[in-house]
Amino acid sequence: MRKGKTFTCLPLLIAAVFILSFILLAAFSSQCLAAEKEYRLQINAKDTFVVTDSADMDIEVQKQEPMKFADVKVTPKKGSAYILMLYFKSDTPDIAQFNTREKMQDSVIASSQQYLLGSVEQNITLKELKLRNGYGYYAMLTDARLAKLIKVPPGEFKFITNGIIRLSYDSVLVFNLMTNDRGKLHREMLNYIVSFTKGK
């Protein structure tokens, strides 16, 4: 009787293990796919940039015209520590919208001007991003209404950073970063932004 019972239960046990393994494998695979979704953005004939939806970041390609531009929104998977907008733009010699350092600097000043009146700083100070490949500029302003608050209302941010980077000979990246931290998080986000620079 004991041998008969063991023989009868064995196929059921094997089937149960198989089903459980299949469920776990499917769950793991779906997590991996969700964690690493790539968006390939072809900005011009020479440059394609890859933005990855990772375990920490949500990526939303809001607008795109191949061979011209792509607008990308980056937010954290958890919480609301920042909102980052990335504007990939073709800037080939025939376009030449940002083909000099002066034009890039003027672009940052112009994009920051709208926030100046309500800022603590009351002036725009450009900072240079010195990169191994490429170069760029940015300016950070502090919202005067929120500057002294310990807890900032949801959806609002103390600091706004506008900038532009020369990614390659033919492409630039304009960015807008909103955070409540001007320290570690701000540096990490700048590092993420400059990671799109291409070798020349």
GROMACS elastic network, one bead per residue, 0.5 to 0.9 nm:
[ bonds ]
;  ai    aj funct       b0    kb
    1     4     6  0.50628   500
    1     5     6  0.62013   500
    1     6     6  0.86420   500
    2     5     6  0.52039   500
    2     6     6  0.62154   500
    2     7     6  0.86145   500
    3     6     6  0.51639   500
    3     7     6  0.61590   500
    3     8     6  0.86517   500
    4     7     6  0.51594   500
    4     8     6  0.62107   500
    4     9     6  0.87770   500
    5     8     6  0.50782   500
    5     9     6  0.62049   500
    5    10     6  0.86185   500
    6     9     6  0.53205   500
    6    10     6  0.61320   500
    7    10     6  0.54724   500
    7    11     6  0.76722   500
    8    11     6  0.67136   500
    8    12     6  0.76578   500
    9    12     6  0.53017   500
    9    13     6  0.62211   500
    9    14     6  0.87829   500
   10    13     6  0.50712   500
   10    14     6  0.62288   500
   10    15     6  0.86077   500
   11    14     6  0.50928   500
   11    15     6  0.61054   500
   11    16     6  0.85932   500
   12    15     6  0.50617   500
   12    16     6  0.61314   500
   12    17     6  0.86644   500
   13    16     6  0.51080   500
   13    17     6  0.62541   500
   13    18     6  0.86070   500
   14    17     6  0.52008   500
   14    18     6  0.61573   500
   14    19     6  0.86778   500
   15    18     6  0.50642   500
   15    19     6  0.61622   500
   15    20     6  0.86031   500
   16    19     6  0.52017   500
   16    20     6  0.61534   500
   16    21     6  0.85562   500
   17    20     6  0.51644   500
   17    21     6  0.60752   500
   17    22     6  0.85543   500
   18    21     6  0.51514   500
   18    22     6  0.61559   500
   18    23     6  0.87111   500
   19    22     6  0.50712   500
   19    23     6  0.62416   500
   19    24     6  0.87118   500
   20    23     6  0.51383   500
   20    24     6  0.62298   500
   20    25     6  0.85630   500
   21    24     6  0.51986   500
   21    25     6  0.60567   500
   21    26     6  0.85263   500
   22    25     6  0.51217   500
   22    26     6  0.60795   500
   22    27     6  0.85947   500
   23    26     6  0.51644   500
   23    27     6  0.61808   500
   23    28     6  0.86050   500
   24    27     6  0.51355   500
   24    28     6  0.61107   500
   24    29     6  0.85429   500
   25    28     6  0.51112   500
   25    29     6  0.60404   500
   25    30     6  0.85677   500
   26    29     6  0.51024   500
   26    30     6  0.61380   500
   26    31     6  0.86226   500
   27    30     6  0.52293   500
   27    31     6  0.62601   500
   27    32     6  0.87232   500
   28    31     6  0.51817   500
   28    32     6  0.62881   500
   28    33     6  0.87240   500
   29    32     6  0.51292   500
   29    33     6  0.62064   500
   29    34     6  0.85733   500
   30    33     6  0.50962   500
   30    34     6  0.60541   500
   30    35     6  0.84363   500
   31    34     6  0.50640   500
   31    35     6  0.59224   500
   31    36     6  0.86706   500
   31    55     6  0.89720   500
   32    35     6  0.50333   500
   32    36     6  0.62666   500
   32    37     6  0.87751   500
   32    55     6  0.87522   500
   33    36     6  0.55385   500
   33    37     6  0.63096   500
   34    37     6  0.62223   500
   34    53     6  0.77286   500
   34    54     6  0.77304   500
   34    55     6  0.79261   500
   35    52     6  0.86683   500
   35    53     6  0.62619   500
   35    56     6  0.81353   500
   35    57     6  0.86747   500
   36    52     6  0.60779   500
   36    53     6  0.52853   500
   36    55     6  0.71274   500
   37    51     6  0.84306   500
   37    52     6  0.55870   500
   37    54     6  0.69798   500
   37    59     6  0.87511   500
   38    50     6  0.64649   500
   38    51     6  0.58085   500
   38    53     6  0.62326   500
   38    54     6  0.87488   500
   39    49     6  0.81623   500
   39    50     6  0.55732   500
   39    51     6  0.51814   500
   39    52     6  0.61895   500
   39    53     6  0.79876   500
   39    59     6  0.85604   500
   39    61     6  0.80095   500
   40    48     6  0.64892   500
   40    49     6  0.58069   500
   40    51     6  0.66128   500
   40    52     6  0.87312   500
   41    47     6  0.83829   500
   41    48     6  0.53040   500
   41    49     6  0.50711   500
   41    50     6  0.61312   500
   41    51     6  0.77526   500
   41    64     6  0.80501   500
   41    66     6  0.72143   500
   41    67     6  0.86419   500
   41    69     6  0.81801   500
   41    70     6  0.67471   500
   41    88     6  0.84143   500
   42    45     6  0.74849   500
   42    46     6  0.82760   500
   42    47     6  0.60706   500
   42    49     6  0.64241   500
   42    50     6  0.87466   500
   42    65     6  0.86561   500
   42    66     6  0.56036   500
   42    67     6  0.57131   500
   42    68     6  0.78829   500
   42    69     6  0.79652   500
   42    70     6  0.83125   500
   43    46     6  0.79172   500
   43    47     6  0.57528   500
   43    48     6  0.58848   500
   43    49     6  0.75881   500
   43    65     6  0.80389   500
   43    66     6  0.58899   500
   43    68     6  0.50822   500
   43    69     6  0.54596   500
   43    70     6  0.72350   500
   43    88     6  0.70872   500
   43    89     6  0.64282   500
   43    90     6  0.54538   500
   43   170     6  0.88447   500
   43   171     6  0.73327   500
   44    47     6  0.54368   500
   44    48     6  0.72291   500
   44    66     6  0.73380   500
   44    68     6  0.61360   500
   44    69     6  0.83311   500
   44    89     6  0.86768   500
   44    90     6  0.59492   500
   44    91     6  0.86100   500
   44    92     6  0.80812   500
   44   170     6  0.75845   500
   44   171     6  0.78795   500
   45    48     6  0.81077   500
   45    67     6  0.66490   500
   46   170     6  0.75529   500
   47    67     6  0.87511   500
   47    90     6  0.84908   500
   47   168     6  0.79929   500
   47   170     6  0.74278   500
   47   171     6  0.72245   500
   47   198     6  0.86883   500
   49    88     6  0.85630   500
   49   196     6  0.71225   500
   50   196     6  0.82424   500
   51    59     6  0.75422   500
   51    72     6  0.86501   500
   51   196     6  0.88000   500
   52    57     6  0.81309   500
   52    58     6  0.84924   500
   52    59     6  0.70304   500
   53    56     6  0.79198   500
   53    57     6  0.57051   500
   53    58     6  0.53657   500
   53    59     6  0.51544   500
   53    60     6  0.84998   500
   53    74     6  0.87591   500
   54    57     6  0.51275   500
   54    58     6  0.68536   500
   54    59     6  0.82408   500
   54    77     6  0.85966   500
   55    58     6  0.81027   500
   55    77     6  0.71347   500
   56    75     6  0.86416   500
   56    76     6  0.58460   500
   56    77     6  0.52516   500
   56    78     6  0.75105   500
   57    74     6  0.65544   500
   57    75     6  0.57622   500
   57    77     6  0.51834   500
   57    78     6  0.84471   500
   58    73     6  0.80884   500
   58    74     6  0.57160   500
   58    75     6  0.52446   500
   58    76     6  0.58680   500
   58    77     6  0.56425   500
   59    72     6  0.69380   500
   59    73     6  0.59362   500
   59    75     6  0.68652   500
   59    76     6  0.89117   500
   60    63     6  0.89739   500
   60    71     6  0.85803   500
   60    72     6  0.56619   500
   60    73     6  0.50841   500
   60    74     6  0.65591   500
   60    75     6  0.85970   500
   61    64     6  0.71422   500
   61    70     6  0.72142   500
   61    71     6  0.59963   500
   61    73     6  0.63680   500
   61    74     6  0.88539   500
   62    70     6  0.77672   500
   62    71     6  0.55654   500
   62    72     6  0.56439   500
   62    73     6  0.68002   500
   63    69     6  0.82013   500
   63    70     6  0.57373   500
   63    71     6  0.50831   500
   63    72     6  0.72426   500
   64    68     6  0.79562   500
   64    69     6  0.58007   500
   64    71     6  0.61719   500
   64    72     6  0.85861   500
   65    68     6  0.55531   500
   65    69     6  0.54453   500
   65    70     6  0.62857   500
   66    69     6  0.64272   500
   66    70     6  0.75588   500
   67    89     6  0.88921   500
   67    90     6  0.71131   500
   68    88     6  0.84380   500
   68    89     6  0.61732   500
   68    90     6  0.52309   500
   68    91     6  0.85046   500
   69    87     6  0.71713   500
   69    88     6  0.53825   500
   69    90     6  0.60732   500
   70    86     6  0.80514   500
   70    87     6  0.59337   500
   70    88     6  0.51640   500
   70    89     6  0.67820   500
   71    85     6  0.72266   500
   71    86     6  0.58152   500
   71    88     6  0.63786   500
   71    89     6  0.87115   500
   72    84     6  0.82668   500
   72    85     6  0.57883   500
   72    86     6  0.50207   500
   72    87     6  0.64061   500
   72    88     6  0.80647   500
   73    83     6  0.73254   500
   73    84     6  0.58806   500
   73    86     6  0.63626   500
   73    87     6  0.88894   500
   74    82     6  0.84014   500
   74    83     6  0.61287   500
   74    85     6  0.62535   500
   74    86     6  0.77502   500
   75    78     6  0.85866   500
   75    79     6  0.88764   500
   75    80     6  0.72897   500
   75    81     6  0.80942   500
   75    82     6  0.62918   500
   75    83     6  0.52106   500
   75    84     6  0.64653   500
   75    85     6  0.89065   500
   76    79     6  0.64379   500
   76    80     6  0.63975   500
   76    81     6  0.69764   500
   76    82     6  0.70077   500
   76    83     6  0.78762   500
   77    80     6  0.83964   500
   78    81     6  0.84753   500
   79    82     6  0.86511   500
   80    83     6  0.75419   500
   80   154     6  0.78940   500
   80   155     6  0.76069   500
   80   179     6  0.88092   500
   81   157     6  0.86702   500
   81   178     6  0.84903   500
   81   179     6  0.60801   500
   81   180     6  0.68234   500
   81   181     6  0.81449   500
   81   185     6  0.85353   500
   82   157     6  0.79026   500
   82   177     6  0.71277   500
   82   178     6  0.54427   500
   82   180     6  0.73546   500
   82   181     6  0.87627   500
   82   185     6  0.87569   500
   83   176     6  0.81538   500
   83   177     6  0.59453   500
   83   178     6  0.52828   500
   83   179     6  0.69143   500
   84   175     6  0.72211   500
   84   176     6  0.58112   500
   84   178     6  0.64200   500
   84   179     6  0.87030   500
   84   189     6  0.83653   500
   85   174     6  0.83077   500
   85   175     6  0.55528   500
   85   176     6  0.51040   500
   85   177     6  0.64232   500
   85   178     6  0.88431   500
   86   173     6  0.66966   500
   86   174     6  0.61124   500
   86   176     6  0.67988   500
   86   177     6  0.86990   500
   86   193     6  0.82076   500
   87   172     6  0.82912   500
   87   173     6  0.55445   500
   87   175     6  0.60027   500
   87   176     6  0.85836   500
   88   171     6  0.73028   500
   88   172     6  0.61322   500
   88   174     6  0.65236   500
   88   175     6  0.85807   500
   89   170     6  0.87618   500
   89   171     6  0.57528   500
   89   172     6  0.53817   500
   89   173     6  0.61182   500
   89   174     6  0.76628   500
   90    95     6  0.78322   500
   90   170     6  0.60486   500
   90   172     6  0.65125   500
   90   173     6  0.88325   500
   91    94     6  0.77414   500
   91    95     6  0.54543   500
   91    96     6  0.55312   500
   91    97     6  0.63172   500
   91    98     6  0.66978   500
   91    99     6  0.72488   500
   91   169     6  0.79218   500
   91   172     6  0.64172   500
   92    95     6  0.53483   500
   92    96     6  0.60345   500
   92    97     6  0.85870   500
   92    99     6  0.83365   500
   92   169     6  0.72966   500
   92   171     6  0.68209   500
   93    96     6  0.50679   500
   93    97     6  0.87294   500
   93    99     6  0.75716   500
   93   169     6  0.87053   500
   93   170     6  0.72771   500
   94    97     6  0.89135   500
   95    98     6  0.83977   500
   95    99     6  0.85215   500
   96   100     6  0.82810   500
   96   170     6  0.89548   500
   97   100     6  0.84350   500
   97   103     6  0.73530   500
   97   104     6  0.85794   500
   98   101     6  0.74204   500
   98   102     6  0.82295   500
   98   103     6  0.52593   500
   98   104     6  0.54279   500
   98   107     6  0.82021   500
   98   166     6  0.83580   500
   98   172     6  0.76606   500
   99   102     6  0.85615   500
   99   103     6  0.69052   500
   99   104     6  0.77079   500
   99   166     6  0.87574   500
   99   169     6  0.88110   500
   99   170     6  0.89930   500
  100   103     6  0.53343   500
  100   104     6  0.65048   500
  100   105     6  0.87839   500
  101   104     6  0.50971   500
  101   105     6  0.61552   500
  101   106     6  0.85985   500
  101   135     6  0.86841   500
  101   136     6  0.81319   500
  101   137     6  0.88263   500
  102   105     6  0.50922   500
  102   106     6  0.61203   500
  102   107     6  0.85621   500
  103   106     6  0.50816   500
  103   107     6  0.61655   500
  103   108     6  0.88730   500
  104   107     6  0.50544   500
  104   108     6  0.65275   500
  104   109     6  0.88275   500
  104   136     6  0.76026   500
  104   137     6  0.73299   500
  104   163     6  0.86039   500
  104   164     6  0.66040   500
  104   165     6  0.81067   500
  104   166     6  0.86483   500
  105   108     6  0.53043   500
  105   109     6  0.63541   500
  105   110     6  0.86724   500
  105   126     6  0.75280   500
  105   136     6  0.84136   500
  105   137     6  0.64994   500
  105   138     6  0.81576   500
  105   163     6  0.85993   500
  105   164     6  0.81658   500
  106   109     6  0.51152   500
  106   110     6  0.60682   500
  106   111     6  0.86330   500
  107   110     6  0.51484   500
  107   111     6  0.62010   500
  107   112     6  0.86034   500
  107   163     6  0.81365   500
  107   164     6  0.77983   500
  107   174     6  0.89495   500
  108   111     6  0.52283   500
  108   112     6  0.61182   500
  108   113     6  0.85431   500
  108   126     6  0.79307   500
  108   137     6  0.72068   500
  108   138     6  0.63518   500
  108   139     6  0.69524   500
  108   162     6  0.60881   500
  108   163     6  0.54447   500
  108   164     6  0.67686   500
  108   174     6  0.86107   500
  109   112     6  0.51962   500
  109   113     6  0.60379   500
  109   124     6  0.67897   500
  109   125     6  0.85410   500
  109   126     6  0.78441   500
  109   138     6  0.86682   500
  109   139     6  0.76988   500
  109   162     6  0.84489   500
  109   163     6  0.88595   500
  110   113     6  0.52315   500
  110   114     6  0.77171   500
  111   114     6  0.66740   500
  111   115     6  0.83521   500
  111   162     6  0.67095   500
  111   163     6  0.83899   500
  112   115     6  0.56830   500
  112   116     6  0.65882   500
  112   124     6  0.73303   500
  112   139     6  0.72528   500
  112   140     6  0.82000   500
  112   141     6  0.79398   500
  112   160     6  0.86452   500
  112   161     6  0.80203   500
  112   162     6  0.62663   500
  112   163     6  0.88255   500
  113   116     6  0.51867   500
  113   117     6  0.78959   500
  113   123     6  0.88521   500
  113   124     6  0.77724   500
  114   117     6  0.72037   500
  114   118     6  0.87178   500
  115   118     6  0.59348   500
  115   119     6  0.63987   500
  115   141     6  0.74325   500
  115   142     6  0.87998   500
  115   143     6  0.79963   500
  115   160     6  0.84292   500
  116   119     6  0.51474   500
  116   120     6  0.82292   500
  116   121     6  0.76222   500
  116   122     6  0.57048   500
  116   123     6  0.66404   500
  116   124     6  0.74058   500
  116   141     6  0.73255   500
  116   142     6  0.88902   500
  116   143     6  0.88251   500
  117   120     6  0.85685   500
  117   122     6  0.64763   500
  117   123     6  0.88337   500
  118   121     6  0.88842   500
  118   122     6  0.77552   500
  118   142     6  0.82857   500
  118   143     6  0.60898   500
  118   144     6  0.58472   500
  118   145     6  0.75829   500
  119   122     6  0.56819   500
  119   123     6  0.83142   500
  119   141     6  0.60547   500
  119   142     6  0.51973   500
  119   145     6  0.81419   500
  119   147     6  0.89901   500
  120   123     6  0.86045   500
  120   141     6  0.71830   500
  120   142     6  0.54732   500
  120   143     6  0.62574   500
  120   145     6  0.86866   500
  120   147     6  0.77122   500
  121   124     6  0.73855   500
  121   125     6  0.88410   500
  121   141     6  0.64957   500
  121   142     6  0.68202   500
  121   143     6  0.88832   500
  121   144     6  0.85034   500
  122   141     6  0.84769   500
  123   141     6  0.85449   500
  124   139     6  0.65179   500
  124   140     6  0.77976   500
  124   141     6  0.75929   500
  125   138     6  0.83408   500
  125   139     6  0.58053   500
  125   140     6  0.76466   500
  125   141     6  0.88286   500
  126   137     6  0.63734   500
  126   138     6  0.56504   500
  126   140     6  0.81977   500
  126   163     6  0.89894   500
  127   136     6  0.85103   500
  127   137     6  0.55018   500
  127   138     6  0.53672   500
  127   139     6  0.61283   500
  127   140     6  0.87392   500
  128   135     6  0.75874   500
  128   136     6  0.58488   500
  128   138     6  0.65911   500
  128   139     6  0.89722   500
  129   134     6  0.89104   500
  129   135     6  0.58271   500
  129   137     6  0.54969   500
  129   138     6  0.74883   500
  129   165     6  0.79272   500
  129   194     6  0.85950   500
  130   133     6  0.86364   500
  130   134     6  0.78011   500
  130   135     6  0.55943   500
  130   136     6  0.69666   500
  130   137     6  0.86727   500
  131   134     6  0.56764   500
  131   135     6  0.54533   500
  131   136     6  0.78777   500
  131   194     6  0.78122   500
  131   197     6  0.84355   500
  132   135     6  0.80091   500
  132   197     6  0.87450   500
  132   199     6  0.83031   500
  133   166     6  0.85284   500
  133   167     6  0.75038   500
  133   168     6  0.77019   500
  133   197     6  0.62379   500
  133   198     6  0.63569   500
  133   199     6  0.55308   500
  133   200     6  0.67627   500
  134   165     6  0.70894   500
  134   166     6  0.51635   500
  134   167     6  0.56427   500
  134   168     6  0.63790   500
  134   169     6  0.83651   500
  134   197     6  0.65214   500
  134   198     6  0.76401   500
  134   199     6  0.80536   500
  134   200     6  0.83464   500
  135   164     6  0.86019   500
  135   165     6  0.57020   500
  135   166     6  0.54185   500
  135   167     6  0.75942   500
  135   197     6  0.88264   500
  136   163     6  0.73082   500
  136   164     6  0.54633   500
  136   166     6  0.59525   500
  136   167     6  0.86857   500
  136   194     6  0.88904   500
  137   162     6  0.85417   500
  137   163     6  0.54854   500
  137   164     6  0.56429   500
  137   165     6  0.66032   500
  138   161     6  0.66729   500
  138   162     6  0.54946   500
  138   164     6  0.64772   500
  138   165     6  0.86479   500
  138   175     6  0.88320   500
  139   160     6  0.82989   500
  139   161     6  0.55910   500
  139   162     6  0.55816   500
  139   163     6  0.63964   500
  140   159     6  0.66964   500
  140   160     6  0.55958   500
  140   162     6  0.65907   500
  140   163     6  0.87356   500
  140   182     6  0.89423   500
  141   158     6  0.83283   500
  141   159     6  0.57173   500
  141   160     6  0.54666   500
  141   161     6  0.65088   500
  141   162     6  0.87313   500
  142   145     6  0.87813   500
  142   146     6  0.80051   500
  142   147     6  0.65492   500
  142   157     6  0.87538   500
  142   158     6  0.55627   500
  142   160     6  0.66254   500
  143   146     6  0.55614   500
  143   147     6  0.59004   500
  143   157     6  0.75928   500
  143   158     6  0.51252   500
  143   159     6  0.62559   500
  143   160     6  0.78735   500
  144   147     6  0.52000   500
  144   148     6  0.79900   500
  144   158     6  0.79456   500
  145   148     6  0.76838   500
  145   149     6  0.82312   500
  145   158     6  0.82445   500
  146   149     6  0.53295   500
  146   150     6  0.85531   500
  146   151     6  0.88026   500
  146   152     6  0.67049   500
  146   153     6  0.88350   500
  146   156     6  0.84704   500
  146   157     6  0.75548   500
  146   158     6  0.55642   500
  147   150     6  0.84646   500
  147   158     6  0.59780   500
  147   159     6  0.85220   500
  149   152     6  0.60784   500
  149   158     6  0.88036   500
  151   154     6  0.89960   500
  152   155     6  0.83976   500
  152   156     6  0.65336   500
  152   157     6  0.69043   500
  152   158     6  0.76020   500
  152   180     6  0.78403   500
  153   156     6  0.57655   500
  153   157     6  0.81207   500
  154   157     6  0.83176   500
  156   178     6  0.84921   500
  156   179     6  0.85466   500
  156   180     6  0.84575   500
  157   160     6  0.73119   500
  157   178     6  0.59398   500
  157   179     6  0.53608   500
  157   180     6  0.52554   500
  157   181     6  0.88507   500
  158   178     6  0.76054   500
  158   179     6  0.63981   500
  158   181     6  0.77851   500
  158   182     6  0.89571   500
  159   177     6  0.81206   500
  159   178     6  0.57422   500
  159   179     6  0.53710   500
  159   180     6  0.58258   500
  159   181     6  0.72572   500
  159   182     6  0.70754   500
  160   176     6  0.71464   500
  160   177     6  0.56807   500
  160   179     6  0.65991   500
  160   180     6  0.87276   500
  161   175     6  0.79434   500
  161   176     6  0.56847   500
  161   178     6  0.63979   500
  161   179     6  0.84593   500
  162   174     6  0.77584   500
  162   175     6  0.58238   500
  162   177     6  0.65226   500
  162   178     6  0.89319   500
  163   173     6  0.83220   500
  163   174     6  0.58301   500
  163   175     6  0.52904   500
  163   176     6  0.65988   500
  163   177     6  0.86052   500
  164   172     6  0.69827   500
  164   173     6  0.55265   500
  164   175     6  0.60478   500
  164   176     6  0.89175   500
  165   168     6  0.89385   500
  165   171     6  0.88066   500
  165   172     6  0.55885   500
  165   173     6  0.51505   500
  165   174     6  0.64891   500
  165   175     6  0.83359   500
  165   193     6  0.86535   500
  165   194     6  0.74445   500
  165   197     6  0.80196   500
  166   169     6  0.74272   500
  166   170     6  0.84073   500
  166   171     6  0.64028   500
  166   173     6  0.65189   500
  166   174     6  0.89027   500
  166   197     6  0.73965   500
  167   170     6  0.77914   500
  167   171     6  0.54987   500
  167   172     6  0.50399   500
  167   173     6  0.64832   500
  167   194     6  0.80660   500
  167   196     6  0.66496   500
  167   198     6  0.57750   500
  167   199     6  0.85140   500
  168   171     6  0.51702   500
  168   172     6  0.68702   500
  168   197     6  0.65389   500
  168   198     6  0.56000   500
  168   199     6  0.71697   500
  168   200     6  0.67942   500
  169   172     6  0.84138   500
  169   198     6  0.89562   500
  169   200     6  0.74894   500
  172   197     6  0.89000   500
  173   193     6  0.85069   500
  173   196     6  0.85010   500
  173   197     6  0.89180   500
  175   193     6  0.80553   500
  177   186     6  0.85512   500
  177   189     6  0.81616   500
  177   190     6  0.88514   500
  178   181     6  0.89771   500
  179   182     6  0.72624   500
  179   185     6  0.80755   500
  179   186     6  0.72489   500
  180   185     6  0.88623   500
  180   186     6  0.87841   500
  181   184     6  0.73097   500
  181   185     6  0.61074   500
  181   186     6  0.62037   500
  182   185     6  0.68537   500
  182   186     6  0.51157   500
  182   187     6  0.77037   500
  183   186     6  0.53985   500
  183   187     6  0.63179   500
  183   188     6  0.87524   500
  184   187     6  0.52045   500
  184   188     6  0.61664   500
  184   189     6  0.86802   500
  185   188     6  0.50241   500
  185   189     6  0.61653   500
  185   190     6  0.86046   500
  186   189     6  0.52301   500
  186   190     6  0.62522   500
  186   191     6  0.86629   500
  187   190     6  0.51025   500
  187   191     6  0.61663   500
  187   192     6  0.86251   500
  188   191     6  0.50710   500
  188   192     6  0.62524   500
  188   193     6  0.87206   500
  189   193     6  0.62036   500
  189   194     6  0.87378   500
  190   194     6  0.62508   500
  190   195     6  0.85586   500
  191   194     6  0.52837   500
  191   195     6  0.61543   500
  192   195     6  0.51709   500
  192   196     6  0.75763   500
  193   196     6  0.62129   500
  193   197     6  0.83782   500
  194   197     6  0.57391   500
  195   198     6  0.83247   500
